[in-house]
Amino acid sequence: MVILRRKLSGVNPQLLERFLARARKAVRLRGEVHVLVTGNAEMLRLNRSFRLQNRPTDVLSFPAVMNGAAGDIAISATMAAANARRLGHSTSDEIKVLMLHGLLHLAGYDHETDTGRMARREARLRRSLRLPSALTGRSAAPGHAS
């Protein structure tokens, strides 16, 4: 399920839902995933509460605590739109890149500790899902977390 708390030009919630299902299957992640697309203020609150970081971030992943669910992903609409402009692709594609990144975290990948394993998997999936540059390839960018 995708929840858009912020309206974004050119972003179709139904297309994001379909992408989420395809990407979840490609990652081989079982269970339901909820994606919240919201603003920087809420991302700041979430990042402060769960990662003790006092700044907004582009994407956060929350593994499930109950059976039948894979977890939740929160995405900053503000950062997604800015990244899309900076990188020369659509905001919709940027949200999909962030979704894929979050799904990989829910599947147990961690680019901060895995010596490139997540980056390689993300790059392969990005190509197969026809997405622009992988997030792990640019994770040194300000505002990136997981």
Secondary structure, 3 states (H helix, E strand, C coil): CEEECCCCCCCCHHHHHHHHHHHHHHHCCCCEEEEEEECHHHHHHHHHHHHCCCCCCCEEEEECCCCCEEEEEEEEHHHHHHHHHHHCCCHHHHHHHHHHHHHHHHCCCCCCCCCCHHHHHHHHHHHHCCCCCCHHHHCCCCCCCC
